[in-house]
Amino acid sequence: MFSDSKGINFENSFSCERGNPKLIDRKYQHIVFAFFMALLMSCLMSFVISVFNVGFVNNIFFIWLKAWSLSFTIAFPAVVIVSPAVRKLVSLTLKQGEN
């Protein structure tokens, strides 16, 4: 059994459904969301800023890859930390439904 210092059991975190690869349990949705959000946004923004700063030079791919690796390491924890506050701001901004 795999568990962390808080006693969370990670053994059942991944399920192997018939015909599907191992999938992550829905209780980790906020972490998976943060991972993909940070991955895609840091990819896009680091590319745009790299091209803006140096142009389309011969080694732009390696310049961008270096910038992306740094930006993702900052973006992922930032999204994890900031997203609860953003959800709260969104809920304060939107009208409540009449259901």
C-alpha positions in Angstrom: 0.0 0.0 0.0 1.3 3.5 -0.9 0.4 6.3 1.4 1.8 9.7 2.2 2.6 11.3 5.6 -1.1 12.3 6.0 -2.2 8.7 5.6 -3.8 9.2 2.2 -4.0 5.9 0.4 -2.6 6.2 -3.2 -3.1 2.5 -4.1 -6.6 3.1 -5.4 -5.8 6.5 -7.0 -5.5 4.8 -10.4 -8.1 2.6 -11.7 -7.8 0.3 -14.7 -11.2 0.1 -16.4 -11.9 -2.4 -19.0 -10.3 -1.3 -22.3 -9.0 2.0 -20.9 -5.5 2.8 -19.7 -5.0 3.6 -16.0 -6.9 6.7 -15.2 -6.5 9.2 -12.3 -9.3 9.3 -9.8 -11.7 12.3 -10.0 -10.8 13.4 -6.5 -7.5 14.7 -8.0 -9.3 16.8 -10.7 -8.0 20.1 -9.4 -4.4 18.9 -9.7 -4.9 17.4 -13.1 -6.6 20.6 -14.2 -3.7 22.7 -12.9 -1.2 20.5 -14.6 -2.8 20.8 -18.1 -3.6 24.5 -17.6 0.0 25.3 -16.6 1.4 23.1 -19.3 -0.5 24.7 -22.1 -0.4 28.3 -20.9 3.3 28.2 -20.1 4.0 26.6 -23.5 2.1 29.3 -25.4 3.3 32.3 -23.3 7.0 31.2 -23.3 6.9 30.7 -27.0 5.4 34.2 -27.6 7.8 35.9 -25.3 10.8 34.0 -26.7 9.9 35.0 -30.3 9.2 38.6 -29.2 12.6 38.9 -27.4 14.9 37.2 -30.0 12.8 36.7 -33.2 12.8 33.6 -35.3 16.5 32.8 -34.9 18.1 29.5 -35.8 18.0 28.1 -32.3 14.6 29.5 -31.3 13.4 25.9 -30.4 16.1 25.5 -27.8 15.6 29.0 -26.4 11.9 28.4 -26.2 12.4 24.9 -24.6 14.6 26.4 -21.9 12.1 29.2 -21.2 9.2 26.7 -21.2 10.9 24.4 -18.7 11.4 27.3 -16.3 8.0 28.8 -16.8 6.2 25.5 -16.2 8.0 24.9 -12.9 6.6 28.3 -11.8 3.2 28.0 -13.5 2.1 24.6 -12.1 2.4 25.5 -8.3 1.0 29.0 -9.1 -2.1 27.6 -10.7 -2.6 25.1 -7.8 -2.3 27.9 -5.3 -4.3 30.6 -7.1 -7.2 28.6 -8.6 -9.3 28.5 -5.4 -9.2 32.3 -5.2 -10.1 32.5 -8.9 -13.0 30.1 -8.4 -14.2 32.3 -5.5 -13.9 35.5 -7.7 -15.8 33.8 -10.5 -18.6 32.8 -8.2 -18.9 36.3 -6.8 -18.9 37.7 -10.3 -21.7 35.5 -11.8 -25.4 35.7 -11.0 -27.0 32.9 -9.2 -29.2 30.6 -11.2 -33.0 30.6 -10.6 -33.2 26.9 -10.4 
